[in-house]
Amino acid sequence: MSEETKSQTPPDRLSVNPRSEHFDAEVLQRGVGIRFKGKQRTDIEEYSISEGWVRVQAGRTVDRKGNPLTLKLSGPVEAWFEDLGEEPPVAKAD
């Protein structure tokens, strides 16, 4: 993958939780679209393309520290930057 293509596709793993080591505010600011099992999702808390899973919030349930409880769902994951227009490069597992 060329350097230009890498900058046009989201990272392999990303989280919206600021306490996570996979959190990246600059990447999230660009807007990342996620397709999980062929359906576009907007409720993803964290994803991993290479491992094929996403984490979604389990309703309004929170743990004792006030963090939302999440479920880990397995399946094919695709990600793209929403600021690149109609046909952006899509990052997906090979």
Sequence and secondary structure as in RCSB ss.txt:
>XXXX:A:sequence
MSEETKSQTPPDRLSVNPRSEHFDAEVLQRGVGIRFKGKQRTDIEEYSISEGWVRVQAGRTVDRKGNPLTLKLSG
PVEAWFEDLGEEPPVAKAD
>XXXX:A:secstr
  HHHHHHS  SEEES TTSTTB HHHHHH EEEEETTEEES EEEEETTTTEEEEEEEEEE TTS EEEEEEES
 EEEEEGGG SS   EE  
